[in-house]
């Protein structure tokens, strides 16, 4: 029973909404033993399933390095192996900040930001302001400022933007690096170093390959296929080969291996 003036109501048994004046749908009886056809998921259900799949991610524990899957909406989690706390939050820093950050989220240091902590560990980072400590990224680190970088830098992939002019005082350890602006410092790359058109790199480089596009500049010592840049280990003929490689400017050409010792 409901009010006579009601325009809509809800079933007390199943919770579905309906209009009291609407005719009831005819009930079609199904023969005994017949399997009902599967119901097509609604648009909301399909979207909800797609969203839940896209928003899940795999994170690695800072302590024991075990990986496990977490929801994308989570801001923190606990490692199922060692019970260590794992921060998943994203940080945007626009003022002075002195606390150490260790998160599996992303960090954006704006041009007005100033981080004076000893270390910053995150998934990906965009650095536009001052960073006085170390930076360690499991993903991509993007450098977009003009100035000096006093700490250590490590990342799976490093990008130096066109506006950037950065001077690194300590060794930069990356999987790969793409330089679009200006950079000086010592680089150790697991795979490749790419210097784009009108970009420049000054410093020692150890990598499996290096590509200097037409108009790009590279000035420094180059070691192909090694992970050390100790000056004392280079023989005179190796230094001459390095010098010839650094002076070459063949568009898109990778440097050749050094003569065997």
Secondary structure as GFF3:
##gff-version 3
##sequence-region A 1 261
A	DSSP	beta_strand	9	10	.	.	.	ID=ss1
A	DSSP	beta_strand	17	18	.	.	.	ID=ss2
A	DSSP	alpha_helix	43	54	.	.	.	ID=ss3
A	DSSP	beta_strand	57	60	.	.	.	ID=ss4
A	DSSP	beta_strand	67	70	.	.	.	ID=ss5
A	DSSP	beta_strand	76	78	.	.	.	ID=ss6
A	DSSP	beta_strand	85	87	.	.	.	ID=ss7
A	DSSP	beta_strand	91	93	.	.	.	ID=ss8
A	DSSP	beta_strand	96	97	.	.	.	ID=ss9
A	DSSP	beta_strand	101	102	.	.	.	ID=ss10
A	DSSP	beta_strand	106	109	.	.	.	ID=ss11
A	DSSP	beta_strand	114	115	.	.	.	ID=ss12
A	DSSP	beta_strand	119	122	.	.	.	ID=ss13
A	DSSP	beta_strand	124	127	.	.	.	ID=ss14
A	DSSP	beta_strand	130	131	.	.	.	ID=ss15
A	DSSP	beta_strand	134	137	.	.	.	ID=ss16
A	DSSP	beta_strand	140	143	.	.	.	ID=ss17
A	DSSP	beta_strand	146	149	.	.	.	ID=ss18
A	DSSP	beta_strand	153	160	.	.	.	ID=ss19
A	DSSP	beta_strand	165	168	.	.	.	ID=ss20
A	DSSP	beta_strand	172	179	.	.	.	ID=ss21
A	DSSP	beta_strand	182	184	.	.	.	ID=ss22
A	DSSP	beta_strand	187	189	.	.	.	ID=ss23
A	DSSP	beta_strand	192	195	.	.	.	ID=ss24
A	DSSP	beta_strand	200	202	.	.	.	ID=ss25
A	DSSP	beta_strand	205	207	.	.	.	ID=ss26
A	DSSP	beta_strand	209	212	.	.	.	ID=ss27
A	DSSP	beta_strand	217	219	.	.	.	ID=ss28
A	DSSP	beta_strand	222	224	.	.	.	ID=ss29
A	DSSP	three_ten_helix	231	233	.	.	.	ID=ss30
A	DSSP	alpha_helix	236	247	.	.	.	ID=ss31
###
